């Protein structure tokens, strides 16, 4: 038989797993790609002759946007590992 303490721990583990799965599911289904630029960049790069430059600007924006997310994710993973090691 499970003790009350074990049941509570099991329920907490399930809840945390459900939260993680829900977050991942929302991240996958609600991620929209956007190829947005600031107004100044759009005005400077509008026109037929600047298509290659506009694509390069968009790639640069995406590159600059991804780096902070990777850093925050790595920090979150490090904190997760540290807390898991303490338990």
N, CA, C and O atoms as a CHARMM CRD file, in Angstrom:
* protein
*
  348
    1    1 UNK  N      0.82800  -1.19100   0.00000 PROA 1      0.00000
    2    1 UNK  CA     0.00000   0.00000   0.00000 PROA 1      0.00000
    3    1 UNK  C      0.87000   1.25200   0.00000 PROA 1      0.00000
    4    1 UNK  O      1.93700   1.30000   0.61100 PROA 1      0.00000
    5    2 UNK  N      0.38400   2.23500  -0.69100 PROA 2      0.00000
    6    2 UNK  CA     1.07400   3.51600  -0.72100 PROA 2      0.00000
    7    2 UNK  C      0.72600   4.30500   0.53100 PROA 2      0.00000
    8    2 UNK  O     -0.40900   4.27700   1.00600 PROA 2      0.00000
    9    3 UNK  N      1.70200   4.99300   1.04600 PROA 3      0.00000
   10    3 UNK  CA     1.41700   5.89800   2.14800 PROA 3      0.00000
   11    3 UNK  C      0.91100   7.21300   1.56600 PROA 3      0.00000
   12    3 UNK  O      0.98800   7.44400   0.35900 PROA 3      0.00000
   13    4 UNK  N      0.40100   8.05300   2.42600 PROA 4      0.00000
   14    4 UNK  CA    -0.13400   9.33600   1.98300 PROA 4      0.00000
   15    4 UNK  C      0.96600  10.18900   1.35700 PROA 4      0.00000
   16    4 UNK  O      0.73200  10.89000   0.37300 PROA 4      0.00000
   17    5 UNK  N      2.15900  10.12800   1.93000 PROA 5      0.00000
   18    5 UNK  CA     3.28000  10.89400   1.39800 PROA 5      0.00000
   19    5 UNK  C      3.62600  10.46600  -0.01900 PROA 5      0.00000
   20    5 UNK  O      3.85600  11.31000  -0.88500 PROA 5      0.00000
   21    6 UNK  N      3.66300   9.17100  -0.25900 PROA 6      0.00000
   22    6 UNK  CA     3.97600   8.65600  -1.59100 PROA 6      0.00000
   23    6 UNK  C      2.90600   9.04000  -2.60500 PROA 6      0.00000
   24    6 UNK  O      3.22400   9.35200  -3.75200 PROA 6      0.00000
   25    7 UNK  N      1.66400   9.02000  -2.20100 PROA 7      0.00000
   26    7 UNK  CA     0.57600   9.40700  -3.09800 PROA 7      0.00000
   27    7 UNK  C      0.69300  10.87600  -3.49100 PROA 7      0.00000
   28    7 UNK  O      0.50400  11.23800  -4.65200 PROA 7      0.00000
   29    8 UNK  N      1.00700  11.71200  -2.50900 PROA 8      0.00000
   30    8 UNK  CA     1.14100  13.14400  -2.78300 PROA 8      0.00000
   31    8 UNK  C      2.29600  13.38400  -3.75400 PROA 8      0.00000
   32    8 UNK  O      2.16200  14.17400  -4.68800 PROA 8      0.00000
   33    9 UNK  N      3.41900  12.71400  -3.54500 PROA 9      0.00000
   34    9 UNK  CA     4.56600  12.86500  -4.44800 PROA 9      0.00000
   35    9 UNK  C      4.22200  12.39900  -5.85300 PROA 9      0.00000
   36    9 UNK  O      4.60300  13.03300  -6.83700 PROA 9      0.00000
   37   10 UNK  N      3.49500  11.28200  -5.94300 PROA 10     0.00000
   38   10 UNK  CA     3.10100  10.76500  -7.25300 PROA 10     0.00000
   39   10 UNK  C      2.18600  11.74500  -7.97000 PROA 10     0.00000
   40   10 UNK  O      2.33800  11.97200  -9.17000 PROA 10     0.00000
   41   11 UNK  N      1.24800  12.32000  -7.25200 PROA 11     0.00000
   42   11 UNK  CA     0.32500  13.28700  -7.83900 PROA 11     0.00000
   43   11 UNK  C      1.07700  14.53200  -8.28800 PROA 11     0.00000
   44   11 UNK  O      0.80000  15.06500  -9.36200 PROA 11     0.00000
   45   12 UNK  N      2.02300  15.00300  -7.48200 PROA 12     0.00000
   46   12 UNK  CA     2.80500  16.17900  -7.84900 PROA 12     0.00000
   47   12 UNK  C      3.64300  15.91800  -9.09100 PROA 12     0.00000
   48   12 UNK  O      3.76200  16.79300  -9.94900 PROA 12     0.00000
   49   13 UNK  N      4.22400  14.73000  -9.20200 PROA 13     0.00000
   50   13 UNK  CA     5.00900  14.37900 -10.38800 PROA 13     0.00000
   51   13 UNK  C      4.13200  14.36700 -11.63300 PROA 13     0.00000
   52   13 UNK  O      4.52300  14.86600 -12.68700 PROA 13     0.00000
   53   14 UNK  N      2.94800  13.79400 -11.49900 PROA 14     0.00000
   54   14 UNK  CA     2.03100  13.74800 -12.64700 PROA 14     0.00000
   55   14 UNK  C      1.62700  15.15000 -13.07300 PROA 14     0.00000
   56   14 UNK  O      1.57500  15.45400 -14.26500 PROA 14     0.00000
   57   15 UNK  N      1.34100  16.00400 -12.09200 PROA 15     0.00000
   58   15 UNK  CA     0.94400  17.37600 -12.41500 PROA 15     0.00000
   59   15 UNK  C      2.06100  18.11800 -13.12900 PROA 15     0.00000
   60   15 UNK  O      1.81700  18.84300 -14.09400 PROA 15     0.00000
   61   16 UNK  N      3.28200  17.93600 -12.65500 PROA 16     0.00000
   62   16 UNK  CA     4.39000  18.62700 -13.31000 PROA 16     0.00000
   63   16 UNK  C      4.60600  18.09100 -14.72300 PROA 16     0.00000
   64   16 UNK  O      4.92200  18.86200 -15.62900 PROA 16     0.00000
   65   17 UNK  N      4.44200  16.79800 -14.92600 PROA 17     0.00000
   66   17 UNK  CA     4.56100  16.23000 -16.27800 PROA 17     0.00000
   67   17 UNK  C      3.46900  16.77000 -17.18800 PROA 17     0.00000
   68   17 UNK  O      3.72800  17.10300 -18.34500 PROA 17     0.00000
   69   18 UNK  N      2.26500  16.85500 -16.67500 PROA 18     0.00000
   70   18 UNK  CA     1.15500  17.37000 -17.47700 PROA 18     0.00000
   71   18 UNK  C      1.42800  18.82200 -17.86200 PROA 18     0.00000
   72   18 UNK  O      1.15700  19.22800 -18.99200 PROA 18     0.00000
   73   19 UNK  N      1.96200  19.60200 -16.92600 PROA 19     0.00000
   74   19 UNK  CA     2.28000  20.99600 -17.23300 PROA 19     0.00000
   75   19 UNK  C      3.33300  21.08600 -18.32700 PROA 19     0.00000
   76   19 UNK  O      3.21900  21.91200 -19.23200 PROA 19     0.00000
   77   20 UNK  N      4.35300  20.24700 -18.25100 PROA 20     0.00000
   78   20 UNK  CA     5.41700  20.26300 -19.26300 PROA 20     0.00000
   79   20 UNK  C      4.85400  19.85000 -20.61600 PROA 20     0.00000
   80   20 UNK  O      5.13700  20.50100 -21.62100 PROA 20     0.00000
   81   21 UNK  N      4.06600  18.78600 -20.66000 PROA 21     0.00000
   82   21 UNK  CA     3.47800  18.33800 -21.91800 PROA 21     0.00000
   83   21 UNK  C      2.55600  19.40000 -22.50100 PROA 21     0.00000
   84   21 UNK  O      2.55100  19.61900 -23.71200 PROA 21     0.00000
   85   22 UNK  N      1.78300  20.05400 -21.65900 PROA 22     0.00000
   86   22 UNK  CA     0.88300  21.10300 -22.11600 PROA 22     0.00000
   87   22 UNK  C      1.67800  22.27400 -22.69500 PROA 22     0.00000
   88   22 UNK  O      1.30700  22.82200 -23.73300 PROA 22     0.00000
   89   23 UNK  N      2.75500  22.65500 -22.03600 PROA 23     0.00000
   90   23 UNK  CA     3.59700  23.74400 -22.52600 PROA 23     0.00000
   91   23 UNK  C      4.20900  23.38700 -23.87800 PROA 23     0.00000
   92   23 UNK  O      4.21000  24.20800 -24.79500 PROA 23     0.00000
   93   24 UNK  N      4.72400  22.18000 -24.00200 PROA 24     0.00000
   94   24 UNK  CA     5.31900  21.74700 -25.26700 PROA 24     0.00000
   95   24 UNK  C      4.26900  21.72300 -26.36900 PROA 24     0.00000
   96   24 UNK  O      4.52600  22.16700 -27.48800 PROA 24     0.00000
   97   25 UNK  N      3.08800  21.20500 -26.05200 PROA 25     0.00000
   98   25 UNK  CA     2.00700  21.15100 -27.03100 PROA 25     0.00000
   99   25 UNK  C      1.62400  22.55100 -27.48700 PROA 25     0.00000
  100   25 UNK  O      1.45900  22.79100 -28.68400 PROA 25     0.00000
  101   26 UNK  N      1.48000  23.47400 -26.54800 PROA 26     0.00000
  102   26 UNK  CA     1.13300  24.85000 -26.91300 PROA 26     0.00000
  103   26 UNK  C      2.24300  25.48700 -27.73600 PROA 26     0.00000
  104   26 UNK  O      1.97200  26.22100 -28.68600 PROA 26     0.00000
  105   27 UNK  N      3.48100  25.21100 -27.37600 PROA 27     0.00000
  106   27 UNK  CA     4.60500  25.78300 -28.12500 PROA 27     0.00000
  107   27 UNK  C      4.63000  25.28000 -29.55700 PROA 27     0.00000
  108   27 UNK  O      4.94800  26.03400 -30.47600 PROA 27     0.00000
  109   28 UNK  N      4.30100  24.02400 -29.74900 PROA 28     0.00000
  110   28 UNK  CA     4.33500  23.46500 -31.09600 PROA 28     0.00000
  111   28 UNK  C      3.18500  23.95500 -31.96000 PROA 28     0.00000
  112   28 UNK  O      3.37300  24.26400 -33.13700 PROA 28     0.00000
  113   29 UNK  N      1.99600  24.02700 -31.37700 PROA 29     0.00000
  114   29 UNK  CA     0.83300  24.38500 -32.17300 PROA 29     0.00000
  115   29 UNK  C      0.64800  25.88500 -32.35500 PROA 29     0.00000
  116   29 UNK  O      0.01600  26.32000 -33.31700 PROA 29     0.00000
  117   30 UNK  N      1.18700  26.66600 -31.45200 PROA 30     0.00000
  118   30 UNK  CA     0.96600  28.10300 -31.52900 PROA 30     0.00000
  119   30 UNK  C      2.21600  28.87600 -31.90300 PROA 30     0.00000
  120   30 UNK  O      2.32600  30.06500 -31.60400 PROA 30     0.00000
  121   31 UNK  N      3.14500  28.21900 -32.54500 PROA 31     0.00000
  122   31 UNK  CA     4.33300  28.93500 -33.00800 PROA 31     0.00000
  123   31 UNK  C      4.09900  29.36600 -34.44900 PROA 31     0.00000
  124   31 UNK  O      3.96200  28.53800 -35.34900 PROA 31     0.00000
  125   32 UNK  N      4.05800  30.62300 -34.63600 PROA 32     0.00000
  126   32 UNK  CA     3.83200  31.18600 -35.95600 PROA 32     0.00000
  127   32 UNK  C      5.13500  31.79200 -36.44900 PROA 32     0.00000
  128   32 UNK  O      5.85200  32.45500 -35.70000 PROA 32     0.00000
  129   33 UNK  N      5.42300  31.55900 -37.69600 PROA 33     0.00000
  130   33 UNK  CA     6.62500  32.18200 -38.24800 PROA 33     0.00000
  131   33 UNK  C      6.27100  33.59400 -38.69000 PROA 33     0.00000
  132   33 UNK  O      5.21700  33.84100 -39.27700 PROA 33     0.00000
  133   34 UNK  N      7.16100  34.48600 -38.39700 PROA 34     0.00000
  134   34 UNK  CA     6.93600  35.86200 -38.81700 PROA 34     0.00000
  135   34 UNK  C      8.20100  36.37900 -39.47200 PROA 34     0.00000
  136   34 UNK  O      9.31000  36.19200 -38.97300 PROA 34     0.00000
  137   35 UNK  N      8.00700  37.01400 -40.57100 PROA 35     0.00000
  138   35 UNK  CA     9.10500  37.62100 -41.28500 PROA 35     0.00000
  139   35 UNK  C      8.91300  39.13200 -41.22700 PROA 35     0.00000
  140   35 UNK  O      8.76400  39.79500 -42.25300 PROA 35     0.00000
  141   36 UNK  N      8.92100  39.65500 -40.02000 PROA 36     0.00000
  142   36 UNK  CA     8.64900  41.06300 -39.81100 PROA 36     0.00000
  143   36 UNK  C      9.95400  41.85500 -39.75800 PROA 36     0.00000
  144   36 UNK  O     11.01100  41.33400 -39.40200 PROA 36     0.00000
  145   37 UNK  N      9.84400  43.09300 -40.11200 PROA 37     0.00000
  146   37 UNK  CA    10.96500  44.01000 -40.04600 PROA 37     0.00000
  147   37 UNK  C     10.48700  45.29700 -39.40400 PROA 37     0.00000
  148   37 UNK  O      9.28800  45.56900 -39.34000 PROA 37     0.00000
  149   38 UNK  N     11.42700  46.07500 -38.93700 PROA 38     0.00000
  150   38 UNK  CA    11.03900  47.38600 -38.42900 PROA 38     0.00000
  151   38 UNK  C     10.63800  48.26200 -39.61900 PROA 38     0.00000
  152   38 UNK  O     10.93100  47.93700 -40.76900 PROA 38     0.00000
  153   39 UNK  N      9.97800  49.35300 -39.33100 PROA 39     0.00000
  154   39 UNK  CA     9.48000  50.21600 -40.40200 PROA 39     0.00000
  155   39 UNK  C     10.61400  50.81200 -41.22800 PROA 39     0.00000
  156   39 UNK  O     10.49000  50.96200 -42.44300 PROA 39     0.00000
  157   40 UNK  N     11.71000  51.14800 -40.57100 PROA 40     0.00000
  158   40 UNK  CA    12.84800  51.73200 -41.28600 PROA 40     0.00000
  159   40 UNK  C     13.46200  50.72100 -42.25500 PROA 40     0.00000
  160   40 UNK  O     13.77500  51.05700 -43.39700 PROA 40     0.00000
  161   41 UNK  N     13.63000  49.49100 -41.79500 PROA 41     0.00000
  162   41 UNK  CA    14.20900  48.45500 -42.66200 PROA 41     0.00000
  163   41 UNK  C     13.28600  48.16500 -43.84600 PROA 41     0.00000
  164   41 UNK  O     13.74200  48.01200 -44.97900 PROA 41     0.00000
  165   42 UNK  N     11.99100  48.09400 -43.56900 PROA 42     0.00000
  166   42 UNK  CA    11.03700  47.80100 -44.63300 PROA 42     0.00000
  167   42 UNK  C     11.05400  48.89800 -45.70000 PROA 42     0.00000
  168   42 UNK  O     11.01500  48.60200 -46.89400 PROA 42     0.00000
  169   43 UNK  N     11.11200  50.15500 -45.27300 PROA 43     0.00000
  170   43 UNK  CA    11.12600  51.25800 -46.22600 PROA 43     0.00000
  171   43 UNK  C     12.41800  51.26100 -47.04800 PROA 43     0.00000
  172   43 UNK  O     12.40500  51.55200 -48.24400 PROA 43     0.00000
  173   44 UNK  N     13.53000  50.93300 -46.38800 PROA 44     0.00000
  174   44 UNK  CA    14.81100  50.94900 -47.09700 PROA 44     0.00000
  175   44 UNK  C     14.93700  49.77600 -48.06400 PROA 44     0.00000
  176   44 UNK  O     15.63600  49.88300 -49.07200 PROA 44     0.00000
  177   45 UNK  N     14.28200  48.67500 -47.77900 PROA 45     0.00000
  178   45 UNK  CA    14.46200  47.47100 -48.58500 PROA 45     0.00000
  179   45 UNK  C     13.28300  47.14900 -49.49200 PROA 45     0.00000
  180   45 UNK  O     13.27200  46.10200 -50.14000 PROA 45     0.00000
  181   46 UNK  N     12.30200  48.02100 -49.54700 PROA 46     0.00000
  182   46 UNK  CA    11.16000  47.72800 -50.41200 PROA 46     0.00000
  183   46 UNK  C     11.55300  47.93300 -51.86500 PROA 46     0.00000
  184   46 UNK  O     12.35600  48.80500 -52.19700 PROA 46     0.00000
  185   47 UNK  N     10.98000  47.12700 -52.70000 PROA 47     0.00000
  186   47 UNK  CA    11.29400  47.20700 -54.13100 PROA 47     0.00000
  187   47 UNK  C     11.77400  45.86700 -54.64700 PROA 47     0.00000
  188   47 UNK  O     12.14400  44.98200 -53.87700 PROA 47     0.00000
  189   48 UNK  N     11.76100  45.73500 -55.94300 PROA 48     0.00000
  190   48 UNK  CA    12.12800  44.47700 -56.59100 PROA 48     0.00000
  191   48 UNK  C     13.63300  44.20800 -56.55600 PROA 48     0.00000
  192   48 UNK  O     14.05200  43.05400 -56.46100 PROA 48     0.00000
  193   49 UNK  N     14.43700  45.24800 -56.63200 PROA 49     0.00000
  194   49 UNK  CA    15.87800  45.04200 -56.73800 PROA 49     0.00000
  195   49 UNK  C     16.54100  44.67200 -55.41000 PROA 49     0.00000
  196   49 UNK  O     17.70900  44.28500 -55.39700 PROA 49     0.00000
  197   50 UNK  N     15.82700  44.78300 -54.30800 PROA 50     0.00000
  198   50 UNK  CA    16.42100  44.52600 -52.99400 PROA 50     0.00000
  199   50 UNK  C     15.93300  43.23400 -52.35200 PROA 50     0.00000
  200   50 UNK  O     15.98500  43.11000 -51.12800 PROA 50     0.00000
  201   51 UNK  N     15.46300  42.27700 -53.12800 PROA 51     0.00000
  202   51 UNK  CA    14.92900  41.04100 -52.55500 PROA 51     0.00000
  203   51 UNK  C     15.98900  40.23700 -51.80700 PROA 51     0.00000
  204   51 UNK  O     15.70900  39.69100 -50.74000 PROA 51     0.00000
  205   52 UNK  N     17.19300  40.15900 -52.34800 PROA 52     0.00000
  206   52 UNK  CA    18.26400  39.40700 -51.68200 PROA 52     0.00000
  207   52 UNK  C     18.66600  40.07600 -50.37600 PROA 52     0.00000
  208   52 UNK  O     18.90600  39.40300 -49.37400 PROA 52     0.00000
  209   53 UNK  N     18.73800  41.40400 -50.39200 PROA 53     0.00000
  210   53 UNK  CA    19.07800  42.12500 -49.16600 PROA 53     0.00000
  211   53 UNK  C     17.97900  41.97000 -48.11100 PROA 53     0.00000
  212   53 UNK  O     18.27300  41.83500 -46.92400 PROA 53     0.00000
  213   54 UNK  N     16.72300  41.99000 -48.54200 PROA 54     0.00000
  214   54 UNK  CA    15.61400  41.83500 -47.60800 PROA 54     0.00000
  215   54 UNK  C     15.63300  40.44600 -46.97800 PROA 54     0.00000
  216   54 UNK  O     15.37100  40.31000 -45.78200 PROA 54     0.00000
  217   55 UNK  N     15.93600  39.42200 -47.75600 PROA 55     0.00000
  218   55 UNK  CA    16.03200  38.06200 -47.20800 PROA 55     0.00000
  219   55 UNK  C     17.17600  37.96500 -46.21500 PROA 55     0.00000
  220   55 UNK  O     17.04700  37.29800 -45.18800 PROA 55     0.00000
  221   56 UNK  N     18.30000  38.62200 -46.50400 PROA 56     0.00000
  222   56 UNK  CA    19.43500  38.60600 -45.58400 PROA 56     0.00000
  223   56 UNK  C     19.09600  39.32700 -44.28800 PROA 56     0.00000
  224   56 UNK  O     19.49000  38.88100 -43.21100 PROA 56     0.00000
  225   57 UNK  N     18.37300  40.43000 -44.38000 PROA 57     0.00000
  226   57 UNK  CA    17.95400  41.16100 -43.17800 PROA 57     0.00000
  227   57 UNK  C     17.02700  40.29100 -42.33700 PROA 57     0.00000
  228   57 UNK  O     17.16700  40.23600 -41.11600 PROA 57     0.00000
  229   58 UNK  N     16.08600  39.61400 -42.97900 PROA 58     0.00000
  230   58 UNK  CA    15.17300  38.72900 -42.24800 PROA 58     0.00000
  231   58 UNK  C     15.93600  37.60700 -41.55100 PROA 58     0.00000
  232   58 UNK  O     15.63800  37.28100 -40.40200 PROA 58     0.00000
  233   59 UNK  N     16.90300  37.02200 -42.22300 PROA 59     0.00000
  234   59 UNK  CA    17.70500  35.96100 -41.60400 PROA 59     0.00000
  235   59 UNK  C     18.49200  36.49800 -40.41300 PROA 59     0.00000
  236   59 UNK  O     18.61500  35.82000 -39.39200 PROA 59     0.00000
  237   60 UNK  N     19.01400  37.68800 -40.53600 PROA 60     0.00000
  238   60 UNK  CA    19.75200  38.30200 -39.43200 PROA 60     0.00000
  239   60 UNK  C     18.86200  38.57100 -38.23500 PROA 60     0.00000
  240   60 UNK  O     19.27400  38.36800 -37.09300 PROA 60     0.00000
  241   61 UNK  N     17.65100  39.02300 -38.48700 PROA 61     0.00000
  242   61 UNK  CA    16.69900  39.27300 -37.39600 PROA 61     0.00000
  243   61 UNK  C     16.38000  37.97500 -36.67600 PROA 61     0.00000
  244   61 UNK  O     16.35600  37.93800 -35.44600 PROA 61     0.00000
  245   62 UNK  N     16.13700  36.91800 -37.42200 PROA 62     0.00000
  246   62 UNK  CA    15.83400  35.62100 -36.80500 PROA 62     0.00000
  247   62 UNK  C     17.03300  35.12700 -36.01700 PROA 62     0.00000
  248   62 UNK  O     16.86600  34.60400 -34.91500 PROA 62     0.00000
  249   63 UNK  N     18.22200  35.27600 -36.54500 PROA 63     0.00000
  250   63 UNK  CA    19.43900  34.85600 -35.85300 PROA 63     0.00000
  251   63 UNK  C     19.58900  35.59600 -34.53500 PROA 63     0.00000
  252   63 UNK  O     19.88000  34.98200 -33.50900 PROA 63     0.00000
  253   64 UNK  N     19.39300  36.91200 -34.55200 PROA 64     0.00000
  254   64 UNK  CA    19.50400  37.70500 -33.32500 PROA 64     0.00000
  255   64 UNK  C     18.40300  37.36700 -32.32800 PROA 64     0.00000
  256   64 UNK  O     18.60900  37.49100 -31.12000 PROA 64     0.00000
  257   65 UNK  N     17.25200  36.94700 -32.80500 PROA 65     0.00000
  258   65 UNK  CA    16.14500  36.60200 -31.92200 PROA 65     0.00000
  259   65 UNK  C     16.36100  35.24900 -31.24800 PROA 65     0.00000
  260   65 UNK  O     15.94300  35.06000 -30.10600 PROA 65     0.00000
  261   66 UNK  N     17.00400  34.31300 -31.93200 PROA 66     0.00000
  262   66 UNK  CA    17.14400  32.95600 -31.41500 PROA 66     0.00000
  263   66 UNK  C     18.16900  32.87600 -30.28300 PROA 66     0.00000
  264   66 UNK  O     17.98400  32.09400 -29.35000 PROA 66     0.00000
  265   67 UNK  N     19.21900  33.64800 -30.34000 PROA 67     0.00000
  266   67 UNK  CA    20.30600  33.57700 -29.35700 PROA 67     0.00000
  267   67 UNK  C     19.80300  33.77000 -27.91900 PROA 67     0.00000
  268   67 UNK  O     20.16100  32.95600 -27.06700 PROA 67     0.00000
  269   68 UNK  N     19.00200  34.78500 -27.59300 PROA 68     0.00000
  270   68 UNK  CA    18.52700  34.91800 -26.20600 PROA 68     0.00000
  271   68 UNK  C     17.67200  33.73500 -25.75500 PROA 68     0.00000
  272   68 UNK  O     17.73700  33.33700 -24.59200 PROA 68     0.00000
  273   69 UNK  N     16.87300  33.17100 -26.65800 PROA 69     0.00000
  274   69 UNK  CA    16.06200  32.01700 -26.29100 PROA 69     0.00000
  275   69 UNK  C     16.94100  30.81200 -25.95600 PROA 69     0.00000
  276   69 UNK  O     16.64300  30.06700 -25.02200 PROA 69     0.00000
  277   70 UNK  N     17.99600  30.62100 -26.69800 PROA 70     0.00000
  278   70 UNK  CA    18.90800  29.51500 -26.41900 PROA 70     0.00000
  279   70 UNK  C     19.59200  29.72700 -25.07000 PROA 70     0.00000
  280   70 UNK  O     19.73000  28.78800 -24.28600 PROA 70     0.00000
  281   71 UNK  N     20.01500  30.94900 -24.80500 PROA 71     0.00000
  282   71 UNK  CA    20.67500  31.23900 -23.52700 PROA 71     0.00000
  283   71 UNK  C     19.73600  31.03600 -22.34500 PROA 71     0.00000
  284   71 UNK  O     20.12800  30.44800 -21.33600 PROA 71     0.00000
  285   72 UNK  N     18.50800  31.51500 -22.45900 PROA 72     0.00000
  286   72 UNK  CA    17.53300  31.34500 -21.37500 PROA 72     0.00000
  287   72 UNK  C     17.19300  29.86600 -21.20100 PROA 72     0.00000
  288   72 UNK  O     17.04800  29.39300 -20.07300 PROA 72     0.00000
  289   73 UNK  N     17.06700  29.14000 -22.29500 PROA 73     0.00000
  290   73 UNK  CA    16.80600  27.70200 -22.20300 PROA 73     0.00000
  291   73 UNK  C     17.94400  26.96200 -21.53800 PROA 73     0.00000
  292   73 UNK  O     17.70600  26.06400 -20.72900 PROA 73     0.00000
  293   74 UNK  N     19.17900  27.31800 -21.86100 PROA 74     0.00000
  294   74 UNK  CA    20.33800  26.67700 -21.23500 PROA 74     0.00000
  295   74 UNK  C     20.38400  26.99500 -19.75100 PROA 74     0.00000
  296   74 UNK  O     20.69200  26.12100 -18.94000 PROA 74     0.00000
  297   75 UNK  N     20.08400  28.22900 -19.38600 PROA 75     0.00000
  298   75 UNK  CA    20.05100  28.60000 -17.97400 PROA 75     0.00000
  299   75 UNK  C     18.95600  27.83700 -17.23400 PROA 75     0.00000
  300   75 UNK  O     19.17300  27.34900 -16.12500 PROA 75     0.00000
  301   76 UNK  N     17.79200  27.73900 -17.84700 PROA 76     0.00000
  302   76 UNK  CA    16.69400  26.97700 -17.23900 PROA 76     0.00000
  303   76 UNK  C     17.05100  25.51600 -17.05200 PROA 76     0.00000
  304   76 UNK  O     16.73400  24.92400 -16.02000 PROA 76     0.00000
  305   77 UNK  N     17.70400  24.93500 -18.03400 PROA 77     0.00000
  306   77 UNK  CA    18.12400  23.53300 -17.93100 PROA 77     0.00000
  307   77 UNK  C     19.16100  23.36300 -16.83400 PROA 77     0.00000
  308   77 UNK  O     19.12200  22.38000 -16.09300 PROA 77     0.00000
  309   78 UNK  N     20.09300  24.31100 -16.71800 PROA 78     0.00000
  310   78 UNK  CA    21.10700  24.25100 -15.67600 PROA 78     0.00000
  311   78 UNK  C     20.46400  24.32200 -14.29400 PROA 78     0.00000
  312   78 UNK  O     20.84500  23.57000 -13.39700 PROA 78     0.00000
  313   79 UNK  N     19.50000  25.21200 -14.11500 PROA 79     0.00000
  314   79 UNK  CA    18.80100  25.32900 -12.83500 PROA 79     0.00000
  315   79 UNK  C     18.01600  24.05400 -12.54300 PROA 79     0.00000
  316   79 UNK  O     17.99500  23.57800 -11.40800 PROA 79     0.00000
  317   80 UNK  N     17.37300  23.50600 -13.56500 PROA 80     0.00000
  318   80 UNK  CA    16.63200  22.25000 -13.39900 PROA 80     0.00000
  319   80 UNK  C     17.55700  21.13600 -12.92900 PROA 80     0.00000
  320   80 UNK  O     17.22600  20.40800 -11.99300 PROA 80     0.00000
  321   81 UNK  N     18.72100  20.99800 -13.57500 PROA 81     0.00000
  322   81 UNK  CA    19.67800  19.95100 -13.19800 PROA 81     0.00000
  323   81 UNK  C     20.19500  20.16700 -11.77800 PROA 81     0.00000
  324   81 UNK  O     20.39500  19.20900 -11.03100 PROA 81     0.00000
  325   82 UNK  N     20.41100  21.44100 -11.40700 PROA 82     0.00000
  326   82 UNK  CA    20.91200  21.74000 -10.08300 PROA 82     0.00000
  327   82 UNK  C     19.87900  21.36300  -9.01800 PROA 82     0.00000
  328   82 UNK  O     20.22800  20.78300  -7.99000 PROA 82     0.00000
  329   83 UNK  N     18.61000  21.69400  -9.26600 PROA 83     0.00000
  330   83 UNK  CA    17.56100  21.36200  -8.30300 PROA 83     0.00000
  331   83 UNK  C     17.34800  19.85200  -8.22400 PROA 83     0.00000
  332   83 UNK  O     17.11100  19.31100  -7.14400 PROA 83     0.00000
  333   84 UNK  N     17.43200  19.17300  -9.37500 PROA 84     0.00000
  334   84 UNK  CA    17.24500  17.73600  -9.38400 PROA 84     0.00000
  335   84 UNK  C     18.36800  17.03800  -8.63000 PROA 84     0.00000
  336   84 UNK  O     18.14100  16.01000  -7.99200 PROA 84     0.00000
  337   85 UNK  N     19.57800  17.58600  -8.69700 PROA 85     0.00000
  338   85 UNK  CA    20.71800  16.99700  -8.00700 PROA 85     0.00000
  339   85 UNK  C     20.57200  17.13100  -6.49200 PROA 85     0.00000
  340   85 UNK  O     21.02700  16.26700  -5.74300 PROA 85     0.00000
  341   86 UNK  N     19.92600  18.23500  -6.03600 PROA 86     0.00000
  342   86 UNK  CA    19.72700  18.44900  -4.60100 PROA 86     0.00000
  343   86 UNK  C     18.72800  17.45900  -4.00300 PROA 86     0.00000
  344   86 UNK  O     18.81400  17.12700  -2.82000 PROA 86     0.00000
  345   87 UNK  N     17.79500  16.99500  -4.80400 PROA 87     0.00000
  346   87 UNK  CA    16.73400  16.11100  -4.28500 PROA 87     0.00000
  347   87 UNK  C     17.22500  14.75700  -4.03300 PROA 87     0.00000
  348   87 UNK  O     16.46300  13.89500  -3.59600 PROA 87     0.00000
